């Protein structure tokens, strides 16, 4: 999809503040309210804007621990990958899961209360379909968390 200057301004503005009203957004990007609403709707329909969410402080809601988990499967056949991916998506503590190249099959980010809570989650992960090995690393602290994607300016 071709993103012009106005789409770029809309995306940048919504990434900075997803709570902007259409009136506020239209004013920021220099469009009428109806034209702005059409543009935002078009960005949704084309899959550029996928959803809106509130970002929470994990520690404030009782989940201060972040664990990065590297998972190796017994076999890498497509059906086995699919079964694992379906099962891991049902583990609510799993915040992100990526199919990887290299020495492990998946990289997962998990949130937990503490080490005892991670032991419970670890036991769930090791029983998922096809899992051969699980390697875990506890994050000591967050240095940087971004939610805003870098956008190339139109024409660059």
N, C-alpha and C positions, 0 to 999 in steps of 0.2 A: 504494500500500500504506500502510495506517495503521501508524505506528510508535508503540508505547506506551512508557512509561517504562523498562520492562525491556529491550525491544529497543534503545532509545536507549543504555542503560547498556552493553549487550553491544557495540554498534557502537563506542561511544566507547572502551571498554576494548581492543577488538581493534585499533582504529586506533592506539592508543598502544603496544600490544605484541601483535603478531600471533603471537608465540610462546607466549602463555599456554596452559597446558593447560586442558582442560575443568574439571578440579577447581578450579584457581585462578580461572577465569572464573566458575564457579558461586558460589564464595565471595564474589567481588567484587560480583556482582549480586544475591546473596541468594536463589539458587534451588538446588534439588537438582541433582545432577549430571545426572540423566536429563532433567529439565525444561530445563536449560540446553542440553544437547545437542540436544534437539528444537527449541528456539528458534533455535539457530545453523543447524541443518539447514534450517529453514523460511526463514531469511534468505538462505541459499544458493539454495534452490529458487525463491524469488521474485525472485532477481537483485539483491538489495540488496548482498550480499557476493559479489563476482565472482571473486576469487582472492586468494591470499597470495603475497607476494614478499619477497625480501631486497633492501634498498636498498643499492647499492654506491657507494663513492667513485670516481667516474669517473677521477680523476687517479691513484688508487692502482692501477687496473687498466690504466693506459697510455692513457687517453683524456681528457686534461685540457682539450681544446678543445670549446667549444660554439658552434655556428653556427646562427643563425636565418635560414632561407631562405624568401623569398617567391617563389612560382611563379605565373606567368600562363600560361594555356593559349591555344592558337590559337583554339579554339572551346569553348563551354560546353554542348554537347549532352550529354544524360544518358549516352549510351554512351561518349563521350570521357572524361567524368569517371570513369566506372566503370573504364575501361581504365587511366587514370592511377593511380587509387587502388589497383588490383590490383598494378600494377608498382611503385609506391613502397613498398608493404608488403613487397616482397622485398629492399629495400635495408637491410641490417642496421644501418647507421649511423644510420638514421632512427629516432628515439626517439618522436616524436609528429608527427602530421600532421592539420591541421584545414582543412576547407573553410570559406572566409571570405566575408564580404560586403565590399564596398568595392573598392579599386583592385587587389587581387590575388586570385587564385583559391584559393591554398593557402598556409598558413604551416606550415613544417616546422622541427622542432628536430633537429639532427644533432650527433653526438659524433665527434670526430676526435683523432688524435695531435698534429697540427700543421698548418701551412698547406699543406705538400706533400701531406699525407694528404687535406686538404679539396679540393685541386685534383683528386685522383683521384675523390673522391665527387661533386664538381661535374660532372665529365665524365659520370658515371653519370646524375646528375639531369637534365642537359640533353638526354640521349638518351631519356628516358622518353617514352611516347606522348603526343603533343599539346602538349609543352612549347614555349612561345614565348619566354618570358623568365624568367631566374632572377636574383634580387637577394639578396646575402648580407650578413649583418652578424655579425661576430665578437663574442661576449660577452667583455668584459674580465675580469669576475669575477662569481661568483654572490653576490647580496645576500640572497636568500631563496628557499628551496625548501621547499614544503610537500607533504606526502603525505597529511595528515589533512584530510578535508573538514569544513567547519563544519556542525554539526548543530543544527537548531532544536529546542529543547526541546519535547516533546509538550505540546500545549495552548497554545502561544504563537503 
